[in-house]
Amino acid sequence: MRTRTADQPVVVGVDGSEASLRAVDWAADEAALRGVPLHVVYASLWERYEHAVFPAGQEPASERLLTGVLAVAAAKRARARVPGLPVTTEVVPEGPVPVLRRAAHKAAALVLGSRGRGGAAELLLGSVCLALAGRTDGPVIVVRGDHDNRPGHRKGRPVVVGVPDRPADSEAVRFAFREAARRAAPVEAVRAWHRPAHEVSGHPGFTGESAQVQRQRAAEALETGLRAPAGEQPDVEVRRRIVEGQARTVLLDASADAALLVVGARQPRGRFGLHIGRVTHAVLHHAACPVAVVPERA
């Protein structure tokens, strides 16, 4: 994972959809919290990439019109939201994935809306967000949930982070602590665990570790994951949650009362190349708050 500098901008990808405008609002607030500029990026082949469906009888807007309106309108919206915020724009005649991946390389964070334009708007998450989450060298934040899920709002609501299976030096946990410090909010560190199969079935023929042992291992992993970032951010309140159940279900439940949900992505190689895990996939689709996907060191 590349070292990021303090002056790198927050980058937001726009496509003209309502969701991307919400992402602009969220990104403007995030840039203000970090004290960095906002960079608005519009990939002018976005709608072609999504196979957007335009209303019958209407012609798609020309590339010139899109170029002249979408990025400028997004920048104007950001400046109105955060007066004095430095905002730049970039329009690139390519598809959104390569454009935003390059932009993310120079960004403090990449912010995206969870839906796109067109008749199959939900497919944007599968086409763009899922193509980028966990595949850049920096955090990707997908703005989900209601519009009140933004930095500086919902004061007191925690930044929730899922502590991973390899918790030591987790970039996701460090990111969660930094975001909580910016918001003067607590971190809610969550670790899920499963009851052994022999205890669930009650069958006397099954043997294995007890539920108590499994829970203790989860507690130890949680403490391992918190040790370094808590030392770096000693003023951040830490709430520990060790919950029995599937990780994706536990995190989705926690997202209902969160300002931000943070998960890590280790980019494992599968048969068809890099892919995100099932937990990340689930929270990107169903979380009740914005989701930050942070790449972990291999």
C-alpha positions as CSV (number, residue, x, y, z in Angstrom):
1,M,0.0,0.0,0.0
2,R,1.5,3.3,-1.1
3,T,2.3,6.0,1.5
4,R,-0.1,8.9,1.3
5,T,0.9,12.5,1.8
6,A,-1.1,15.1,3.8
7,D,-1.9,17.4,0.8
8,Q,-3.5,14.7,-1.4
9,P,-7.1,15.6,-2.4
10,V,-10.2,13.7,-1.8
11,V,-11.4,12.5,-5.2
12,V,-15.1,12.0,-6.0
13,G,-16.4,10.3,-9.2
14,V,-19.6,11.9,-10.6
15,D,-22.0,10.7,-13.3
16,G,-25.0,13.1,-12.9
17,S,-27.0,10.7,-10.7
18,E,-28.6,11.8,-7.5
19,A,-26.4,9.3,-5.7
20,S,-23.2,10.8,-7.1
21,L,-24.4,14.3,-6.0
22,R,-24.8,12.9,-2.5
23,A,-21.3,11.5,-2.9
24,V,-20.1,15.1,-3.8
25,D,-21.6,16.4,-0.6
26,W,-20.0,13.7,1.5
27,A,-16.6,14.1,-0.3
28,A,-16.7,17.9,0.3
29,D,-17.3,17.4,4.0
30,E,-14.6,14.8,4.1
31,A,-12.1,17.1,2.3
32,A,-12.9,19.9,4.8
33,L,-12.4,17.6,7.7
34,R,-9.0,16.6,6.3
35,G,-8.0,20.1,5.3
36,V,-7.3,19.1,1.7
37,P,-8.8,20.0,-1.7
38,L,-11.6,18.2,-3.4
39,H,-11.0,16.9,-7.0
40,V,-14.1,16.1,-9.0
41,V,-13.7,13.5,-11.8
42,Y,-16.1,12.8,-14.6
43,A,-15.4,9.9,-17.0
44,S,-17.3,10.9,-20.1
45,L,-17.9,7.3,-21.2
46,W,-19.5,6.4,-17.9
47,E,-23.0,6.0,-19.3
48,R,-21.7,3.9,-22.1
49,Y,-19.9,1.7,-19.6
50,E,-23.1,1.3,-17.6
51,H,-25.3,0.8,-20.7
52,A,-27.6,3.5,-19.3
53,V,-31.2,3.5,-20.5
54,F,-32.5,6.9,-21.6
55,P,-36.3,7.7,-21.7
56,A,-38.0,6.8,-25.0
57,G,-38.0,9.6,-27.5
58,Q,-35.1,11.4,-26.0
59,E,-31.6,11.5,-27.3
60,P,-28.7,11.0,-24.9
61,A,-27.0,14.2,-23.9
62,S,-24.1,15.0,-26.1
63,E,-20.6,14.5,-24.8
64,R,-20.0,18.2,-25.0
65,L,-23.0,19.0,-22.9
66,L,-22.0,16.4,-20.3
67,T,-18.5,17.7,-20.3
68,G,-19.7,21.3,-19.8
69,V,-22.3,20.5,-17.1
70,L,-21.7,17.5,-14.9
71,A,-18.3,18.3,-13.5
72,V,-18.9,22.0,-13.3
73,A,-22.2,21.5,-11.5
74,A,-20.7,19.1,-9.0
75,A,-17.9,21.5,-8.3
76,K,-20.4,24.4,-7.8
77,R,-22.4,22.2,-5.4
78,A,-19.3,21.4,-3.4
79,R,-18.2,25.0,-3.1
80,A,-21.7,26.0,-2.0
81,R,-21.7,23.3,0.6
82,V,-18.2,24.1,2.0
83,P,-17.4,27.8,1.2
84,G,-13.7,28.3,0.6
85,L,-13.0,24.7,-0.2
86,P,-10.5,24.4,-3.1
87,V,-12.2,22.3,-5.8
88,T,-10.8,21.2,-9.1
89,T,-12.4,19.3,-11.9
90,E,-11.3,16.8,-14.5
91,V,-13.1,15.3,-17.5
92,V,-11.6,12.3,-19.2
93,P,-13.0,10.6,-22.4
94,E,-12.7,7.1,-21.0
95,G,-14.6,4.6,-19.0
96,P,-14.9,5.2,-15.2
97,V,-12.9,2.3,-13.9
98,P,-9.5,3.1,-15.4
99,V,-10.0,6.8,-14.9
100,L,-11.0,6.6,-11.2
101,R,-8.3,4.0,-10.5
102,R,-5.6,6.4,-11.7
103,A,-7.2,9.2,-9.8
104,A,-7.3,7.1,-6.6
105,H,-3.5,6.6,-6.9
106,K,-3.1,10.4,-6.2
107,A,-5.9,10.7,-3.6
108,A,-6.4,10.7,0.1
109,A,-9.6,8.7,-0.6
110,L,-11.9,8.0,-3.5
111,V,-15.6,8.6,-2.9
112,L,-18.4,7.1,-5.0
113,G,-22.2,7.0,-5.0
114,S,-23.8,3.7,-4.6
115,R,-26.1,4.0,-7.7
116,G,-25.8,5.4,-11.2
117,R,-28.0,6.8,-13.9
118,G,-30.3,4.8,-16.2
119,G,-33.0,2.2,-15.9
120,A,-30.8,-0.4,-14.1
121,A,-29.3,2.0,-11.6
122,E,-28.6,-0.7,-9.0
123,L,-26.2,-2.3,-11.5
124,L,-23.8,0.6,-10.9
125,L,-22.6,-1.0,-7.7
126,G,-21.7,-4.2,-9.6
127,S,-20.1,-2.4,-12.5
128,V,-18.1,0.5,-11.0
129,C,-18.0,0.3,-7.2
130,L,-17.3,-3.4,-7.1
131,A,-14.7,-2.9,-9.8
132,L,-12.8,-0.4,-7.7
133,A,-13.4,-1.4,-4.1
134,G,-10.4,-3.2,-2.8
135,R,-8.6,-2.8,-6.1
136,T,-7.0,0.6,-5.7
137,D,-4.0,1.4,-3.5
138,G,-6.1,3.6,-1.2
139,P,-9.5,3.8,0.5
140,V,-12.7,3.7,-1.6
141,I,-15.7,5.1,0.2
142,V,-19.1,4.2,-1.2
143,V,-21.8,6.6,0.1
144,R,-24.8,4.5,1.2
145,G,-27.6,5.1,3.6
146,D,-29.6,8.3,4.1
147,H,-28.3,11.7,3.4
148,D,-27.5,12.5,7.1
149,N,-24.6,10.0,7.0
150,R,-21.9,12.6,6.4
151,P,-18.8,13.8,8.2
152,G,-19.6,16.3,11.0
153,H,-23.2,15.1,11.2
154,R,-24.8,12.6,13.6
155,K,-22.4,13.5,16.3
156,G,-21.6,10.8,18.7
157,R,-22.3,8.0,16.2
158,P,-19.3,5.7,16.0
159,V,-17.0,4.7,13.2
160,V,-17.5,0.9,13.0
161,V,-14.7,-1.3,11.9
162,G,-14.7,-5.0,11.3
163,V,-11.5,-6.4,12.8
164,P,-10.0,-8.9,10.3
165,D,-8.8,-12.4,10.6
166,R,-5.2,-11.1,10.4
167,P,-5.6,-8.2,12.8
168,A,-2.0,-7.1,13.5
169,D,-1.2,-3.8,11.7
170,S,-4.6,-3.7,9.9
171,E,-4.8,-0.7,7.6
172,A,-8.6,-0.8,8.0
173,V,-8.4,-0.4,11.7
174,R,-5.9,2.4,11.5
175,F,-8.1,4.2,9.0
176,A,-11.1,3.8,11.3
177,F,-9.2,5.4,14.2
178,R,-8.1,8.3,12.0
179,E,-11.6,8.9,10.7
180,A,-13.0,8.8,14.3
181,A,-10.4,11.3,15.5
182,R,-11.4,13.7,12.7
183,R,-15.0,13.4,13.8
184,A,-14.4,13.4,17.5
185,A,-16.4,10.1,17.5
186,P,-15.8,6.8,19.1
187,V,-14.5,3.7,17.3
188,E,-16.7,0.6,17.5
189,A,-14.5,-2.4,16.9
190,V,-16.4,-5.5,16.0
191,R,-15.3,-9.1,15.9
192,A,-17.7,-11.9,15.0
193,W,-17.3,-15.5,16.1
194,H,-19.1,-18.8,15.5
195,R,-20.2,-21.4,17.9
196,P,-18.7,-24.8,17.1
197,A,-20.8,-27.2,15.1
198,H,-20.9,-29.9,17.7
199,E,-22.4,-27.4,20.2
200,V,-25.0,-26.2,17.7
201,S,-26.1,-29.8,16.8
202,G,-25.9,-31.1,20.3
203,H,-24.7,-34.5,18.8
204,P,-22.5,-36.4,21.3
205,G,-20.4,-37.8,18.5
206,F,-19.0,-34.4,17.6
207,T,-15.9,-33.1,19.4
208,G,-13.9,-30.0,19.1
209,E,-13.2,-26.6,20.8
210,S,-15.8,-25.1,23.0
211,A,-17.7,-21.9,22.4
212,Q,-15.8,-20.3,25.2
213,V,-12.5,-21.0,23.5
214,Q,-13.8,-19.6,20.2
215,R,-15.1,-16.5,21.9
216,Q,-11.7,-16.0,23.7
217,R,-9.9,-16.3,20.4
218,A,-12.1,-13.6,19.0
219,A,-11.4,-11.4,22.0
220,E,-7.7,-11.9,21.6
221,A,-7.8,-11.0,17.9
222,L,-9.8,-7.9,18.7
223,E,-7.2,-6.7,21.3
224,T,-4.4,-7.5,18.8
225,G,-6.0,-5.4,16.2
226,L,-6.6,-2.4,18.5
227,R,-3.2,-2.3,20.2
228,A,-1.3,-0.2,17.6
229,P,-4.0,2.2,16.4
230,A,-5.2,2.9,19.9
231,G,-1.7,3.9,20.9
232,E,-1.5,6.2,17.9
233,Q,-4.9,7.8,18.6
234,P,-5.1,7.8,22.4
235,D,-7.9,10.3,22.6
236,V,-10.3,8.1,20.6
237,E,-12.9,6.3,22.6
238,V,-12.9,2.6,21.8
239,R,-16.0,0.4,22.1
240,R,-15.4,-3.3,21.8
241,R,-18.0,-5.7,20.5
242,I,-17.5,-9.5,20.3
243,V,-20.7,-10.9,18.7
244,E,-21.7,-14.4,17.8
245,G,-22.8,-14.7,14.2
246,Q,-21.8,-14.3,10.6
247,A,-19.5,-11.3,10.1
248,R,-21.6,-9.7,7.4
249,T,-24.7,-9.9,9.5
250,V,-23.0,-8.5,12.5
251,L,-21.5,-5.6,10.5
252,L,-24.8,-4.8,8.7
253,D,-26.5,-4.6,12.1
254,A,-23.8,-2.3,13.4
255,S,-24.1,0.0,10.4
256,A,-27.7,1.0,11.4
257,D,-26.3,3.3,14.0
258,A,-22.9,4.2,12.5
259,A,-21.4,7.3,10.8
260,L,-19.1,5.1,8.7
261,L,-18.4,1.4,8.3
262,V,-14.9,0.4,7.6
263,V,-13.8,-3.0,6.2
264,G,-10.5,-4.3,4.9
265,A,-9.7,-6.0,1.6
266,R,-6.7,-8.2,1.1
267,Q,-7.2,-8.7,-2.6
268,P,-7.0,-12.5,-2.7
269,R,-6.4,-14.1,-6.1
270,G,-9.1,-16.4,-7.3
271,R,-9.7,-18.3,-10.5
272,F,-10.7,-15.1,-12.3
273,G,-8.2,-12.7,-10.8
274,L,-8.6,-10.3,-7.9
275,H,-11.9,-10.2,-6.0
276,I,-13.4,-8.8,-2.8
277,G,-14.7,-11.1,-0.1
278,R,-18.3,-12.0,0.6
279,V,-18.4,-9.8,3.7
280,T,-17.3,-6.7,1.8
281,H,-19.6,-7.5,-1.1
282,A,-22.6,-7.8,1.4
283,V,-21.9,-4.5,3.2
284,L,-21.4,-2.6,-0.1
285,H,-24.9,-3.7,-1.2
286,H,-26.8,-3.5,2.1
287,A,-25.1,-1.2,4.7
288,A,-27.2,1.5,6.2
289,C,-24.3,4.0,6.2
290,P,-21.3,4.9,4.0
291,V,-18.8,2.1,3.6
292,A,-15.0,2.5,3.4
293,V,-13.1,-0.4,1.8
294,V,-9.4,-0.1,2.8
295,P,-6.7,-2.3,1.1
296,E,-4.7,-4.3,3.5
297,R,-1.0,-5.3,3.0
298,A,-0.7,-8.6,1.3
